[in-house]
Amino acid sequence: FRSLLSKRQKKAIRKEEEKELRKREEENADGQWADNPRSVEDFERLLLTQGDTSIVWIRYMAFHLKMSDLERAQQVAERAVKHVGFSDSKERFNVWVAYMNLECTFGTEKTADAVFSRASSHNDAKQVHMQLARIHERNKKTPLAVKAYEACARKFPESKKVWIAFLSFLYQNADAEGARKVLPKSLAALPRRKHPVVVSKAAILEYQNGSPDRGRSIFEGLLDSYPKRTDLWAVYFDAHVKAFTPPRVAEPDFNEIRPLFRRCGAMSLKATKMRFFFKRWLDFETKWGDEQSQEEVRSKAREFVESQG
């Protein structure tokens, strides 16, 4: 190719190559290769000093993918998961997740399954199962994500984190009906002590992505069983107020919100719990109401204190 070029062109090419070489030498002298590695040599040098951190290996994989070299990226991933010098298990887990992501996104179903199986045997299996579902979710592979969440729920049926992640995925992907079928399955599998957290999360998701009326019904049923749980009341208030105030609606819907606060203000619970209700009510009126509505809250609070003698 060069034999076909004129002397002027050859000189220009040599000049450009020398310029690039000088630039690389300056970067090496300044240590820029460590902050911004741009070649295989840079990454290999970086691994000698920072090979015990997952981010270097992950960037190395990404470098090869950017160069459209899947095979090299897979080779780096294989080296990464076999590296023995990681400072803690989280760093090793990170490279396994990156390897799974690589195969799920660019590999075949066979290679993805093989890496997932190996990752499960070398790490916390529940975390690996959940990461697989999230990878498919990020890649917009909804059927594969559903399949992964279902497998995760079968393998870890007593984990509330698994069921909440599954419900969140379904609601956020506009499958409220699917989520409503999953909820009773989760309650049948979970210990009773874990029910309130999962049910309250399902109610919040109904408010956010399904039906506010259904969300309210779920909370009402839950609080019939746990009327003194101020933590559950707190998330109920938050979800209900957000559903009926801007930006979800143009104007605050006081007819939807105030009856709930008034009902709570009329309850007969310990002073500390009632103080919580009145504070939440007053916070709402301070933000959205007026002086008259704020005085109503203060008046109800005084009535309660006086009733306590």
C-alpha positions as CSV (number, residue, x, y, z in Angstrom):
1,F,0.0,0.0,0.0
2,R,2.8,2.4,1.0
3,S,4.6,1.8,-2.3
4,L,1.7,3.4,-4.1
5,L,2.0,6.6,-2.1
6,S,3.9,9.7,-3.0
7,K,6.9,10.8,-0.9
8,R,4.8,13.6,0.5
9,Q,2.1,11.3,1.6
10,K,4.6,8.9,3.1
11,K,6.2,11.7,5.0
12,A,2.8,12.9,6.3
13,I,2.0,9.4,7.5
14,R,5.3,9.1,9.3
15,K,4.8,12.4,10.9
16,E,1.3,11.4,12.1
17,E,2.7,8.1,13.5
18,E,5.5,9.9,15.3
19,K,3.0,12.4,16.7
20,E,0.8,9.5,18.0
21,L,3.9,7.8,19.5
22,R,4.9,11.0,21.3
23,K,1.4,11.4,22.6
24,R,1.4,7.9,24.0
25,E,4.8,8.4,25.6
26,E,3.6,11.5,27.3
27,E,0.5,9.8,28.5
28,N,2.6,7.0,29.9
29,A,4.9,9.5,31.6
30,D,1.9,11.2,33.2
31,G,0.3,8.0,34.2
32,Q,-2.8,8.7,32.0
33,W,-2.9,5.1,30.9
34,A,-4.0,4.2,34.4
35,D,-6.9,6.7,34.4
36,N,-7.9,6.2,30.7
37,P,-6.6,2.9,29.4
38,R,-6.9,2.7,25.6
39,S,-5.1,-0.4,24.6
40,V,-4.6,-4.1,25.6
41,E,-1.1,-3.1,26.9
42,D,-2.7,-0.4,29.1
43,F,-5.2,-2.8,30.6
44,E,-2.6,-5.5,31.2
45,R,-0.4,-3.0,33.0
46,L,-3.3,-1.8,35.0
47,L,-4.2,-5.4,36.1
48,L,-0.7,-5.8,37.6
49,T,-1.5,-3.0,40.1
50,Q,-5.3,-3.0,40.3
51,G,-6.2,-6.5,39.3
52,D,-7.9,-7.1,42.7
53,T,-10.7,-4.7,41.9
54,S,-13.6,-5.8,39.7
55,I,-14.0,-2.5,37.9
56,V,-10.7,-2.9,35.9
57,W,-11.7,-6.3,34.6
58,I,-15.2,-5.0,33.7
59,R,-13.7,-2.0,31.8
60,Y,-11.4,-4.4,30.0
61,M,-14.3,-6.5,28.9
62,A,-16.1,-3.4,27.7
63,F,-13.0,-2.3,25.8
64,H,-13.0,-5.5,23.7
65,L,-16.8,-5.2,23.2
66,K,-16.3,-1.7,21.9
67,M,-13.8,-3.1,19.4
68,S,-16.5,-5.7,18.4
69,D,-14.3,-8.5,19.7
70,L,-16.6,-10.8,21.7
71,E,-14.1,-13.6,21.9
72,R,-11.5,-11.4,23.5
73,A,-14.1,-10.0,26.0
74,Q,-15.1,-13.6,26.9
75,Q,-11.4,-14.5,27.5
76,V,-11.0,-11.5,29.8
77,A,-14.2,-12.5,31.6
78,E,-12.9,-16.1,32.1
79,R,-9.6,-14.7,33.5
80,A,-11.5,-12.4,35.8
81,V,-13.7,-15.1,37.4
82,K,-10.6,-17.3,37.9
83,H,-8.6,-14.5,39.5
84,V,-7.8,-15.4,43.1
85,G,-6.7,-12.1,44.4
86,F,-10.0,-10.2,44.9
87,S,-10.1,-8.3,48.1
88,D,-13.6,-9.5,49.0
89,S,-16.5,-11.7,47.7
90,K,-18.4,-8.6,46.4
91,E,-15.6,-7.9,43.9
92,R,-15.7,-11.5,42.7
93,F,-19.5,-11.4,42.5
94,N,-19.3,-8.2,40.3
95,V,-17.1,-9.9,37.7
96,W,-19.5,-12.9,37.6
97,V,-22.4,-10.5,37.0
98,A,-20.5,-8.8,34.3
99,Y,-19.8,-12.2,32.7
100,M,-23.4,-13.2,32.9
101,N,-24.4,-9.8,31.4
102,L,-21.9,-10.4,28.6
103,E,-23.3,-13.8,27.7
104,C,-27.0,-12.9,28.1
105,T,-26.5,-9.9,25.8
106,F,-24.0,-11.1,23.2
107,G,-23.6,-14.8,23.6
108,T,-25.9,-17.8,23.0
109,E,-28.6,-19.3,25.2
110,K,-26.2,-22.2,25.8
111,T,-23.2,-20.1,26.9
112,A,-25.5,-17.9,29.0
113,D,-26.9,-20.9,30.8
114,A,-23.4,-22.3,31.4
115,V,-22.1,-19.1,32.9
116,F,-25.2,-18.7,35.1
117,S,-24.8,-22.2,36.4
118,R,-21.2,-21.7,37.3
119,A,-21.9,-18.3,38.9
120,S,-24.6,-19.9,41.1
121,S,-22.1,-22.5,42.4
122,H,-19.4,-19.9,43.2
123,N,-21.6,-17.1,44.7
124,D,-24.8,-16.6,46.8
125,A,-27.2,-18.5,44.6
126,K,-30.2,-16.2,45.4
127,Q,-28.3,-13.1,44.4
128,V,-27.2,-14.7,41.1
129,H,-30.8,-15.8,40.3
130,M,-32.0,-12.2,40.9
131,Q,-29.2,-10.7,38.9
132,L,-30.1,-13.0,35.9
133,A,-33.7,-11.7,36.1
134,R,-32.5,-8.1,36.2
135,I,-30.2,-8.6,33.3
136,H,-33.0,-9.9,31.1
137,E,-35.2,-7.0,32.4
138,R,-32.6,-4.4,31.4
139,N,-32.3,-6.1,28.0
140,K,-36.0,-5.8,27.5
141,K,-36.3,-9.6,27.3
142,T,-39.6,-9.7,29.3
143,P,-40.4,-13.5,28.8
144,L,-36.9,-14.5,29.9
145,A,-37.1,-12.1,32.9
146,V,-40.5,-13.6,33.9
147,K,-39.0,-17.1,33.6
148,A,-36.0,-16.1,35.7
149,Y,-38.2,-14.6,38.4
150,E,-40.4,-17.6,38.5
151,A,-37.4,-19.9,38.9
152,C,-36.0,-17.7,41.6
153,A,-39.3,-17.8,43.5
154,R,-39.5,-21.6,43.2
155,K,-36.0,-21.9,44.5
156,F,-36.3,-19.3,47.3
157,P,-40.0,-19.3,48.2
158,E,-39.4,-17.9,51.7
159,S,-37.5,-14.8,50.5
160,K,-39.6,-11.6,50.6
161,K,-36.9,-9.8,48.6
162,V,-37.5,-12.3,45.7
163,W,-41.3,-11.9,45.7
164,I,-41.1,-8.1,46.0
165,A,-38.7,-7.9,43.1
166,F,-41.0,-10.2,41.1
167,L,-44.1,-8.1,41.9
168,S,-42.2,-4.8,41.2
169,F,-41.1,-6.1,37.8
170,L,-44.6,-7.1,36.8
171,Y,-46.3,-3.9,37.9
172,Q,-43.6,-1.8,36.2
173,N,-44.0,-3.7,33.0
174,A,-47.7,-3.0,32.9
175,D,-48.7,-6.5,33.9
176,A,-50.8,-5.6,37.0
177,E,-53.0,-8.7,36.3
178,G,-50.0,-11.0,36.4
179,A,-48.8,-9.3,39.6
180,R,-52.3,-9.8,41.2
181,K,-52.0,-13.6,40.5
182,V,-48.4,-13.7,42.0
183,L,-49.3,-12.0,45.3
184,P,-51.5,-14.8,46.7
185,K,-48.8,-17.3,45.7
186,S,-46.2,-15.3,47.6
187,L,-48.4,-15.2,50.7
188,A,-48.9,-19.0,50.5
189,A,-45.1,-19.5,50.4
190,L,-43.9,-16.9,52.9
191,P,-43.9,-17.1,56.7
192,R,-46.7,-15.0,58.1
193,R,-44.3,-12.6,59.8
194,K,-43.2,-11.5,56.3
195,H,-46.7,-10.9,55.0
196,P,-47.1,-7.2,56.0
197,V,-44.0,-6.0,54.1
198,V,-44.9,-7.8,50.9
199,V,-48.6,-6.8,51.0
200,S,-47.8,-3.2,51.7
201,K,-45.3,-3.2,48.8
202,A,-48.0,-4.7,46.5
203,A,-50.4,-1.9,47.7
204,I,-47.8,0.8,46.9
205,L,-47.3,-0.7,43.5
206,E,-51.0,-0.7,42.8
207,Y,-51.1,3.0,43.7
208,Q,-48.1,3.7,41.4
209,N,-48.8,1.4,38.4
210,G,-52.2,-0.2,38.8
211,S,-55.4,1.0,40.5
212,P,-55.3,3.4,43.4
213,D,-58.7,2.1,44.6
214,R,-57.3,-1.4,44.7
215,G,-54.2,-0.1,46.5
216,R,-56.4,1.5,49.1
217,S,-58.4,-1.7,49.6
218,I,-55.2,-3.7,50.1
219,F,-53.9,-1.3,52.7
220,E,-57.3,-1.2,54.5
221,G,-57.3,-5.0,54.7
222,L,-53.8,-5.1,56.0
223,L,-54.4,-2.4,58.6
224,D,-57.5,-4.2,59.8
225,S,-55.1,-6.9,60.9
226,Y,-52.3,-4.6,62.1
227,P,-54.1,-1.4,63.3
228,K,-51.2,-0.3,65.6
229,R,-48.4,-0.6,63.0
230,T,-47.5,3.1,62.4
231,D,-44.9,2.0,59.9
232,L,-47.7,0.6,57.7
233,W,-49.9,3.6,58.2
234,A,-46.9,5.8,57.2
235,V,-46.5,4.1,53.8
236,Y,-50.3,4.1,53.3
237,F,-50.4,7.9,53.9
238,D,-47.5,8.5,51.6
239,A,-49.0,6.4,48.7
240,H,-52.4,7.8,49.2
241,V,-51.3,11.4,49.3
242,K,-49.0,11.1,46.3
243,A,-51.9,9.5,44.3
244,F,-54.2,12.5,44.9
245,T,-51.8,15.5,44.8
246,P,-49.7,17.1,42.1
247,P,-48.0,16.0,39.9
248,R,-50.2,12.9,39.7
249,V,-53.3,15.1,39.5
250,A,-53.8,18.8,38.7
251,E,-55.1,19.8,42.1
252,P,-55.1,18.1,45.5
253,D,-58.2,16.0,46.0
254,F,-59.0,16.9,49.6
255,N,-62.2,14.7,49.5
256,E,-60.0,11.7,49.0
257,I,-57.3,12.5,51.5
258,R,-58.8,14.3,54.5
259,P,-61.3,11.5,55.5
260,L,-58.4,9.1,55.9
261,F,-56.6,11.6,58.3
262,R,-59.8,12.4,60.2
263,R,-60.4,8.7,60.7
264,C,-56.9,8.2,62.1
265,G,-57.3,11.3,64.3
266,A,-60.3,9.7,65.9
267,M,-58.6,6.5,66.8
268,S,-57.9,5.5,70.4
269,L,-54.2,4.5,70.5
270,K,-51.3,5.4,72.7
271,A,-50.2,9.0,72.8
272,T,-47.0,8.4,70.8
273,K,-48.9,6.7,68.0
274,M,-51.6,9.4,67.9
275,R,-48.9,12.1,67.9
276,F,-47.5,10.4,64.7
277,F,-51.0,10.6,63.0
278,F,-51.5,14.3,63.9
279,K,-48.0,15.2,62.7
280,R,-48.6,13.5,59.4
281,W,-52.0,15.3,59.0
282,L,-50.5,18.7,60.0
283,D,-47.6,18.2,57.5
284,F,-50.1,17.6,54.8
285,E,-52.3,20.6,55.7
286,T,-49.2,22.8,56.0
287,K,-48.2,21.9,52.4
288,W,-51.5,21.8,50.7
289,G,-54.2,23.3,53.0
290,D,-54.8,26.7,54.6
291,E,-54.9,28.2,58.1
292,Q,-58.4,26.9,58.7
293,S,-57.5,23.3,57.8
294,Q,-54.3,23.5,59.9
295,E,-56.4,24.7,62.9
296,E,-58.7,21.8,62.5
297,V,-55.7,19.4,63.1
298,R,-54.5,21.4,66.1
299,S,-58.0,21.4,67.6
300,K,-58.4,17.6,67.1
301,A,-54.9,17.1,68.7
302,R,-55.9,19.2,71.7
303,E,-59.2,17.2,72.1
304,F,-57.2,14.0,72.2
305,V,-54.7,15.4,74.8
306,E,-57.6,16.6,77.0
307,S,-59.3,13.2,76.7
308,Q,-56.3,11.6,78.2
309,G,-56.7,13.6,81.4
